[in-house]
C-alpha cells in the first residue's frame, strides 16, 4: 500500500509529515498536481496530474492537500468522488475547509459515506473516507471520468481538418450559432504530458469559478430561467455545468469563442450527453464582436478573457452585453490583475483602476472573493484577483 498526494502545484506536493505520522500511512509515493507539471527535482521524483493520474493501485491511500481549498459545490464533491473511485479498496483523506462556503466533512457523507475516522492535525480536521466505486454525479466530472483520457489522446492527434466549420457543425448535435469566417483553426501539437497539465489546471479553475458563480446567482437574487453568455469559454465547461445544475437560474448557455479547439474539445468531452442538452448548450465560433445578443440574457460572464481583446473591442462587447441584459441581470468579470508573475501576458492585462473604470460606467461595481462565498468591501479588494459584479437595475 502506497500513499499518494494531490496538491495544487509543485510547491505544495509533499503531504504534511504530521498527518502521515498521525494516520500511520504507508510509504509516500507519487504526487499529482492540479496546476502544471512537477518537473525534475521534485522530492517525490514523479510527474503526475490529478485528472490523469497513473500508477495508483486499488488499495492505495490518497491525500488531498489543504491548498485545494475545496468549495461546497456539486463539481467539487464529484471530483472527490472521482478520486475515491481510483482507490476502491483504499482511503481518501480530505481536509475540512474553513473558508466561507467551504466543504465540510458532513457534506461528503452523502456521496462517500460516513468517514471511517476524523482526526485533527495542526488545528485542522481531516476526514478519512473509504474508497468506493464511481457513481454518476450529473456534473462535468462525469464527462471527465468517462472520456477524459480519450479526449486528451484525441487532442494530441488532432488534425486541422477536424476544426473545419462544417466538421464542427455536423459531427456534434450541440447547437453552433452562425460560424464566422475569422475562426482560428490552427492546430497546436502539445504532448500528452502538456495536455495533462492543461486539462488538470483548466478543470480545477473551472470548478472554482462555477462554485462561486452559483453563489453569486443566489446572492444577487437572479430570477430564472435566464440565458447565459460566456466570453472566451474555451471548452465551455462553465456554461455546461450551470445548465446541468437544476438548482441555479440558468436555462441555457452560449460561449463566444474565437478558437475552434475549445468547442471541439468540449463537445468531444461531453460525448452522448450533448444529445440530452439539446440546444441548451451552444457555441458561437468566431469574433465575439459579431454576436447579436440573447433574448433572455440574465448572466454575462468574462472569465479571464477580456484582456485578450483590443481595449476598444472589450468595451464594445461589454456595452452590447449590458444593453442585452434583462433588469436584474448580472455582468460578471473575473480577470487576473496585472502582475510581474504573468510575464507573457503582463503588457495586455488590466490593472485594478482600469478594470474598475471599464465596469463602473454601467453602475456600482460589487466585489466577491474568487475562492470563497463572500462579498468584499472596497478596502478588502486591493490588487486581488476577484469577481466583479454589476447588477442591471430596472
C-alpha positions as CSV (number, residue, x, y, z in Angstrom):
1,X,0.0,0.0,0.0
2,X,1.3,3.4,-1.0
3,X,0.1,6.9,-0.1
4,X,-0.2,9.5,-2.9
5,X,-0.7,13.2,-2.6
6,X,-2.9,15.6,-4.6
7,X,-1.9,19.3,-4.5
8,X,-2.4,22.5,-6.4
9,X,1.1,22.8,-7.6
10,X,4.6,21.5,-7.2
11,X,5.5,23.8,-4.3
12,X,2.9,22.1,-2.1
13,X,3.3,18.5,-3.3
14,X,4.6,16.8,-0.2
15,X,1.9,15.9,2.4
16,X,2.3,17.2,6.0
17,X,4.6,14.9,7.9
18,X,2.5,15.3,11.0
19,X,-0.5,14.0,9.0
20,X,1.4,11.0,7.7
21,X,2.5,10.2,11.2
22,X,-0.9,10.6,12.9
23,X,-2.6,8.4,10.4
24,X,0.2,5.9,10.3
25,X,0.1,6.0,6.5
26,X,2.2,3.8,4.3
27,X,5.2,4.9,2.2
28,X,4.6,8.2,0.4
29,X,4.6,7.6,-3.3
30,X,3.6,9.9,-6.2
31,X,2.5,13.5,-6.2
32,X,-0.2,14.8,-8.6
33,X,-0.9,18.4,-9.3
34,X,-3.8,20.5,-10.5
35,X,-1.6,23.2,-11.8
36,X,1.2,22.4,-14.3
37,X,3.9,19.9,-14.1
38,X,6.1,18.9,-11.2
39,X,9.1,18.8,-13.4
40,X,12.5,17.4,-12.5
41,X,13.8,17.8,-9.0
42,X,10.6,17.1,-7.1
43,X,11.2,15.4,-3.7
44,X,8.9,12.7,-4.9
45,X,10.7,12.3,-8.2
46,X,7.5,11.6,-10.1
47,X,5.5,13.7,-12.6
48,X,1.7,13.4,-12.5
49,X,-1.5,15.4,-13.0
50,X,-4.5,14.9,-10.8
51,X,-7.0,14.4,-13.6
52,X,-4.8,11.9,-15.4
53,X,-3.1,10.1,-12.5
54,X,-1.0,7.0,-13.2
55,X,0.5,4.3,-11.0
56,X,-2.3,4.2,-8.4
57,X,-3.4,0.8,-7.1
58,X,-6.9,-0.1,-5.8
59,X,-5.7,-0.4,-2.2
60,X,-3.6,2.8,-2.1
61,X,-4.4,5.9,0.0
62,X,-4.9,9.4,-1.4
63,X,-4.4,12.7,0.5
64,X,-5.9,16.0,-0.8
65,X,-3.8,19.0,0.1
66,X,-5.0,22.0,2.1
67,X,-4.1,24.2,-0.9
68,X,-7.0,22.8,-3.0
69,X,-9.5,24.9,-0.9
70,X,-12.4,22.8,-2.0
71,X,-15.8,24.6,-2.0
72,X,-19.2,23.1,-1.2
73,X,-20.4,22.6,-4.8
74,X,-21.6,19.6,-6.9
75,X,-18.5,19.8,-9.1
76,X,-16.0,19.7,-6.1
77,X,-17.9,16.8,-4.4
78,X,-17.9,14.9,-7.8
79,X,-14.1,15.5,-8.1
80,X,-13.5,13.9,-4.7
81,X,-15.8,11.0,-5.7
82,X,-13.8,10.5,-8.8
83,X,-10.6,10.3,-6.8
84,X,-12.2,7.9,-4.3
85,X,-13.1,5.6,-7.2
86,X,-9.4,5.3,-8.1
87,X,-8.8,3.5,-4.7
88,X,-11.9,1.4,-4.2
89,X,-10.1,-0.7,-1.6
90,X,-8.1,2.2,-0.1
91,X,-8.8,5.5,1.6
92,X,-9.3,9.1,0.6
93,X,-8.1,11.7,3.2
94,X,-9.8,15.1,2.9
95,X,-9.1,18.3,4.8
96,X,-12.1,20.3,6.1
97,X,-12.3,23.7,4.5
98,X,-12.7,26.7,6.8
99,X,-13.4,29.4,4.1
100,X,-16.9,30.8,3.7
101,X,-18.8,28.2,1.7
102,X,-16.0,25.7,2.1
103,X,-16.7,22.0,2.0
104,X,-17.4,20.5,5.4
105,X,-16.8,16.8,6.1
106,X,-20.5,16.2,6.8
107,X,-21.4,17.2,3.2
108,X,-19.3,14.4,1.9
109,X,-21.2,11.7,3.7
110,X,-24.0,11.7,1.2
111,X,-21.6,10.9,-1.6
112,X,-18.7,9.0,0.1
113,X,-20.5,7.6,3.2
114,X,-19.6,8.2,6.8
115,X,-15.9,8.7,7.4
116,X,-14.1,5.8,9.0
117,X,-12.3,8.3,11.1
118,X,-11.8,12.0,11.7
119,X,-8.6,13.4,13.2
120,X,-7.3,16.8,14.0
121,X,-3.8,17.7,12.9
122,X,-2.3,21.2,13.5
123,X,-5.8,22.7,14.2
124,X,-7.4,21.2,11.0
125,X,-9.9,18.4,10.8
126,X,-9.3,15.7,8.3
127,X,-11.8,13.0,7.2
128,X,-10.7,9.6,6.2
129,X,-13.2,8.1,3.7
130,X,-13.2,4.6,2.3
131,X,-12.7,4.3,-1.5
132,X,-15.8,3.3,-3.4
133,X,-16.9,2.6,-7.0
134,X,-17.7,5.5,-9.2
135,X,-21.2,6.8,-9.3
136,X,-22.5,9.4,-11.7
137,X,-23.0,13.0,-10.5
138,X,-24.6,14.9,-13.3
139,X,-21.7,17.3,-13.5
140,X,-18.9,17.8,-16.0
141,X,-16.7,15.5,-13.8
142,X,-18.9,12.6,-15.2
143,X,-17.6,13.6,-18.6
144,X,-14.0,13.6,-17.5
145,X,-14.4,10.2,-15.7
146,X,-15.8,8.6,-18.8
147,X,-13.8,10.2,-21.5
148,X,-11.0,12.4,-20.2
149,X,-8.1,10.2,-21.2
150,X,-9.6,9.6,-24.6
151,X,-10.1,13.3,-25.2
152,X,-6.5,14.1,-24.3
153,X,-5.3,11.5,-26.7
154,X,-7.6,12.7,-29.5
155,X,-6.4,16.3,-28.9
156,X,-2.8,15.2,-29.2
157,X,-3.6,13.5,-32.5
158,X,-5.8,16.4,-33.8
159,X,-5.6,17.4,-37.4
160,X,-6.6,20.8,-39.0
161,X,-9.4,19.1,-40.9
162,X,-11.1,18.3,-37.6
163,X,-11.6,22.0,-36.9
164,X,-13.3,23.0,-40.1
165,X,-16.6,24.7,-39.7
166,X,-18.6,22.0,-41.4
167,X,-17.0,19.3,-39.3
168,X,-17.8,21.1,-36.1
169,X,-21.4,21.7,-37.1
170,X,-22.2,18.2,-38.4
171,X,-20.2,16.0,-36.1
172,X,-21.9,17.2,-32.9
173,X,-25.6,17.6,-32.1
174,X,-24.8,20.6,-29.9
175,X,-26.0,23.9,-31.4
176,X,-23.5,26.0,-33.2
177,X,-24.7,29.6,-34.0
178,X,-23.6,31.1,-37.4
179,X,-19.9,30.5,-37.5
180,X,-17.7,33.4,-38.6
181,X,-15.0,33.1,-41.2
182,X,-12.5,34.5,-38.8
183,X,-12.3,31.4,-36.6
184,X,-8.8,30.4,-35.6
185,X,-8.4,26.9,-36.8
186,X,-4.7,26.4,-36.3
187,X,-3.7,23.2,-34.5
188,X,-1.1,23.1,-31.7
189,X,0.6,19.7,-31.1
190,X,1.0,19.6,-27.3
191,X,2.5,16.4,-25.8
192,X,0.3,14.2,-23.6
193,X,2.2,15.5,-20.6
194,X,1.4,19.1,-21.5
195,X,-2.2,18.2,-22.2
196,X,-2.4,16.5,-18.8
197,X,-1.2,19.7,-17.2
198,X,-3.5,21.9,-19.2
199,X,-6.7,19.9,-18.5
200,X,-5.9,19.5,-14.8
201,X,-5.5,23.2,-14.5
202,X,-8.5,24.1,-16.7
203,X,-10.9,21.8,-14.9
204,X,-9.7,22.9,-11.5
205,X,-10.0,26.6,-12.3
206,X,-13.5,26.0,-13.9
207,X,-14.8,24.2,-10.8
208,X,-13.9,27.1,-8.5
209,X,-15.4,29.6,-10.9
210,X,-18.6,27.6,-11.2
211,X,-19.0,27.3,-7.5
212,X,-18.7,31.0,-6.9
213,X,-21.0,31.8,-9.8
214,X,-23.7,29.6,-8.3
215,X,-23.4,31.5,-5.1
216,X,-23.4,34.9,-6.9
217,X,-26.7,33.9,-8.7
218,X,-28.3,33.2,-5.4
219,X,-26.7,36.1,-3.5
220,X,-27.9,38.7,-6.1
221,X,-31.3,37.0,-6.5
222,X,-31.3,36.4,-10.2
223,X,-34.7,35.0,-11.1
224,X,-34.8,32.4,-13.8
225,X,-34.9,30.9,-16.2
226,X,-32.3,33.2,-17.9
227,X,-29.8,32.8,-20.7
228,X,-26.1,32.9,-20.0
229,X,-23.4,34.1,-22.4
230,X,-19.7,33.4,-21.7
231,X,-17.0,35.4,-23.4
232,X,-14.0,33.1,-24.3
233,X,-15.3,29.9,-22.7
234,X,-12.7,27.5,-24.1
235,X,-14.3,24.1,-23.9
236,X,-17.5,25.6,-22.4
237,X,-17.4,23.7,-19.1
238,X,-18.7,26.7,-17.1
239,X,-21.8,27.0,-19.2
240,X,-22.4,23.3,-19.3
241,X,-22.2,22.9,-15.5
242,X,-24.6,25.8,-15.0
243,X,-27.1,24.2,-17.4
244,X,-26.7,20.8,-15.8
245,X,-27.3,22.1,-12.3
246,X,-31.1,22.3,-11.6
247,X,-30.6,24.5,-8.6
248,X,-29.4,27.6,-10.5
249,X,-31.4,30.0,-12.6
250,X,-29.6,29.4,-15.9
251,X,-31.7,27.9,-18.7
252,X,-29.2,27.8,-21.5
253,X,-25.6,28.9,-22.1
254,X,-23.7,30.1,-25.2
255,X,-20.0,30.5,-25.5
256,X,-18.4,33.1,-27.7
257,X,-15.2,31.5,-28.7
258,X,-12.6,32.5,-31.3
259,X,-10.5,29.3,-31.3
260,X,-12.3,26.2,-32.7
261,X,-10.2,23.9,-30.5
262,X,-12.3,24.9,-27.4
263,X,-15.7,23.8,-28.7
264,X,-14.1,20.8,-30.4
265,X,-12.7,19.7,-27.0
266,X,-15.8,20.4,-25.1
267,X,-18.1,18.5,-27.5
268,X,-15.7,15.6,-27.5
269,X,-15.7,15.5,-23.7
270,X,-19.4,15.7,-23.4
271,X,-20.0,12.7,-25.6
272,X,-23.6,11.4,-25.7
273,X,-24.6,14.0,-23.0
274,X,-24.8,16.5,-25.8
275,X,-28.0,14.9,-27.1
276,X,-29.8,15.4,-23.8
277,X,-28.6,19.0,-23.5
278,X,-30.2,19.8,-26.9
279,X,-29.9,23.5,-27.7
280,X,-29.3,24.5,-24.1
281,X,-25.5,24.4,-24.6
282,X,-24.3,26.4,-27.6
283,X,-21.2,27.9,-29.2
284,X,-20.8,30.9,-31.5
285,X,-17.3,30.3,-33.1
286,X,-15.7,33.5,-34.4
287,X,-15.0,37.1,-33.4
288,X,-17.3,38.0,-30.4
289,X,-18.0,41.4,-31.9
290,X,-20.4,39.8,-34.3
291,X,-22.6,38.3,-31.5
292,X,-26.1,39.6,-32.0
293,X,-27.4,39.3,-28.4
294,X,-29.7,36.9,-26.5
295,X,-33.4,37.5,-25.9
296,X,-33.4,36.4,-22.2
297,X,-29.9,37.3,-21.2
298,X,-29.6,37.3,-17.4
299,X,-25.9,36.5,-16.9
300,X,-22.9,37.6,-19.0
301,X,-19.5,36.4,-17.9
302,X,-16.0,37.2,-18.9
303,X,-13.7,34.9,-17.0
304,X,-10.1,35.7,-17.8
305,X,-10.9,36.7,-21.4
306,X,-11.3,40.5,-21.7
307,X,-7.5,41.2,-21.6
308,X,-7.0,39.1,-24.8
309,X,-9.1,41.6,-26.8
310,X,-8.2,45.1,-28.0
311,X,-9.5,47.5,-25.4
312,X,-12.0,49.0,-27.9
313,X,-13.4,45.6,-28.6
314,X,-13.7,44.6,-24.9
315,X,-15.5,47.9,-24.2
316,X,-17.9,47.5,-27.1
317,X,-18.7,43.9,-26.2
318,X,-19.5,44.8,-22.6
319,X,-21.7,47.7,-23.9
320,X,-23.6,45.3,-26.1
321,X,-23.9,42.7,-23.3
322,X,-25.2,45.4,-20.9
323,X,-27.8,46.6,-23.5
324,X,-28.9,42.9,-23.8
325,X,-29.3,42.2,-20.1
326,X,-32.7,41.9,-18.6
327,X,-33.5,44.0,-15.5
328,X,-31.9,42.2,-12.5
329,X,-29.3,40.6,-14.8
330,X,-25.6,40.4,-13.9
331,X,-22.4,41.4,-15.7
332,X,-19.7,39.3,-14.1
333,X,-16.0,39.7,-14.8
334,X,-13.1,37.8,-13.3
335,X,-9.7,39.0,-14.5
336,X,-6.2,38.3,-13.2
337,X,-4.8,41.7,-12.3
338,X,-1.6,42.7,-13.9
339,X,1.4,41.4,-12.1
340,X,5.0,40.6,-12.9
341,X,4.5,36.9,-12.4
342,X,2.4,36.9,-15.6
343,X,5.5,37.5,-17.7
344,X,4.0,36.5,-21.1
345,X,0.7,38.5,-20.8
346,X,1.6,41.3,-18.4
347,X,1.5,44.0,-21.1
348,X,-2.0,43.1,-22.2
349,X,-3.5,42.7,-18.7
350,X,-5.7,45.2,-16.8
351,X,-4.6,46.9,-13.6
352,X,-7.3,47.4,-10.9
353,X,-8.1,51.1,-11.7
354,X,-8.5,50.4,-15.5
355,X,-10.8,47.5,-14.8
356,X,-12.9,49.3,-12.3
357,X,-13.3,52.3,-14.7
358,X,-14.3,49.9,-17.5
359,X,-17.1,48.3,-15.5
360,X,-18.0,51.4,-13.4
361,X,-19.7,53.0,-16.4
362,X,-22.5,50.6,-16.0
363,X,-23.2,51.1,-12.3
364,X,-21.7,50.4,-8.9
365,X,-19.1,47.5,-9.0
366,X,-19.6,45.0,-6.3
367,X,-16.8,42.6,-5.3
368,X,-16.9,38.9,-4.5
369,X,-14.0,36.7,-3.4
370,X,-12.6,34.3,-6.0
371,X,-12.3,31.3,-3.7
372,X,-14.9,31.9,-1.0
373,X,-18.6,32.7,-0.8
374,X,-18.4,36.2,0.5
375,X,-18.7,39.8,-0.6
376,X,-15.7,42.1,-0.2
377,X,-15.7,45.7,0.9
378,X,-13.7,48.1,-1.3
379,X,-10.9,48.3,1.2
380,X,-10.5,44.5,1.1
381,X,-10.0,44.3,-2.7
382,X,-6.5,45.7,-3.2
383,X,-4.8,44.1,-6.1
384,X,-6.5,40.7,-5.6
385,X,-8.0,38.7,-8.5
386,X,-11.7,38.6,-7.7
387,X,-15.2,38.6,-9.2
388,X,-16.5,42.0,-10.1
389,X,-20.3,42.1,-10.4
390,X,-22.6,44.9,-11.8
391,X,-26.3,44.5,-11.5
392,X,-28.6,45.9,-14.1
393,X,-31.3,47.8,-12.2
394,X,-34.8,48.1,-13.7
